[in-house]
Amino acid sequence: MYDVAIIGAGAVGCAIARELSRFKVNACVIERDEDVCCGTSKANSAIVHAGFDATPGSLKAKLNVEGSKMMEAMSKELDFPYLRNGSIVVRTSDQDPDVLRGLLDKGNKNGVEGLRIIDRDELLEMEPNIADDVVEALYAPTGAIICPFNMTIAYAENAYTNGVDFLLNTEVTDIKKADGCYEISVTKQRKTTDTIQTKAIINAAGVYADAINNMVSSHKLHITARKGEYMLMDKSAGVHVSHTIFQLPGKMGKGVLVTPTVHGNLLVGPTATDVSNKEAVNTTADGLDTVSQKAPCSVKNIPFRQVITSFAGLRAHEDGNDFVIGEAEDCEYFFNAAGIESPGLSSAPAIGVMLARMAADRLGLSANPDFNGKRKGIVKPDTLPIEERNALIKQNPAYGNIICRCEMITEGEIIDAIKRPLGARSLDAVKRRTRAGMGRCQSGFCSPRTMEILKREVPMSMYDITKCGGNSTFIVGQNKEIWEV
């Protein structure tokens, strides 16, 4: 019997779990995939929005600004990359200036600090590659960029070390009310069935949050999966812009942006297309063409020949066009964190605090005196001064063995990713923790070596190693007989 079961191990679910671990609680996180950060949280713009776009008075506006203000301190406490690079919304000569000033007004009402309109001359000093047709822009100095993988994993690891259970490869199939609790039917490893009992549920299931809510509540939700397609460029293109550059937003979102990443790449996207299939994370020719055609409206000379990969993510758009957060009216101890689309990543720290406190108050939980809010990430030798790096390699030679040449990731880092709390068990899980495979060759060189390390360190059979869990195995047999010498 758990006190609280959180459904979904994305950025929001893991943030809630970490904040809930501040209390004396028996809690778990239920996640259908093989790792945390496998849904929307792994495929987005990696932006900490300043908060000028959301409607004043909405939960999106309130939690975006609160989360943005919390993010830098959280990045230091939990050791994940964060860079306050500022964001810019550009207006071209054919667009209505009142729309840009409307964003300024909304931002001021939302409490965003430092917003101002800048002219083309000042904009060119900040961004020399701005498009020729841009005449002015809204500048938000509090905008930032982060690594969404590292953030989500950091929250999860800290929650785990503070006593929260993580039930991975566990899919919720039904929820029923029982005497004094909820009974959650689950399928484990896509094979065996089981039942989990809990006093309270927090629904953070992303694009499936409506399905989870509708299992127990008569107040039905409807979430549309909104696909966004992106192009990621090599680090040689990473200095093309230094700020996050937005176009004027429309009904479907904030348009196609151009931004550096915290790791030095250049990211362009997303599109915004509503899809019926909540598993449709494939890229399309039309979608990528749209990105390449629209991005030059704000930034010129984008080096599209430097694209090293493309990807798509799904945003959870709820019909009410706002976050759905709080206890369901007709279901005691059932809390929703639904419709968490953009600016969901920016809002995650604030959503975590809000829902953890709601659940703690309803259950009468007391503070956890043993809570430790600090977490240290994986040591990265490539970032250390040469003396410290040499000392580290002398202490552990694995940190001198380069496995991923594109990103300069060592064997020691991959071993750490496997051995640490909620350790990696697939190539993508290693990639999200270390960046092994995220470089120019897109894992063409390092995959076999990473698989050998997984086989040795977990340990596990080569036949069981997957790209991303489920049926995504690599090895199907042997093409040579193995001789014992």
Secondary structure, 3 states (H helix, E strand, C coil): CEEEEEECCCHHHHHHHHHHCCECCCEEEECCCCCCCCCHHHCCCCEECCCCCCCCCCHHHHHHHHHHHHHHHHHHHHCCCEECCCEEEEEECCCCHHHHHHHHHHHHHHCCCCCEEEEHHHHHHHCCCECCCEEEEEEECCCEEECHHHHHHHHHHHHHHCCCEEECCEEEEEEEEECCEEEEEEEECCCEEEEEEEEEEEECCHHHHHHHHHCCCCCCCCEEEEEEEEEEECHHHCCCCCCEEEECCECCECCCEEEECCCCCEEEECCCEEECCCCCCCCCHHHHHHHHHHHHHCECCCCHHHEEEEEEEEEEEECCCCCEEEECCCCCCEEEEECCCCCHHHHHHHHHHHHHHHHHHHHCCCECCCCCCCCCCCCCHHHCCHHHHHHHHHHCHHHHCEEECCCCEEHHHHHHHHHCCCCCCCHHHHHHHHCCCCCCCCCCCCHHHHHHHHHHHCCCCHHHCECCCCCCECCCCCCCCCCCC
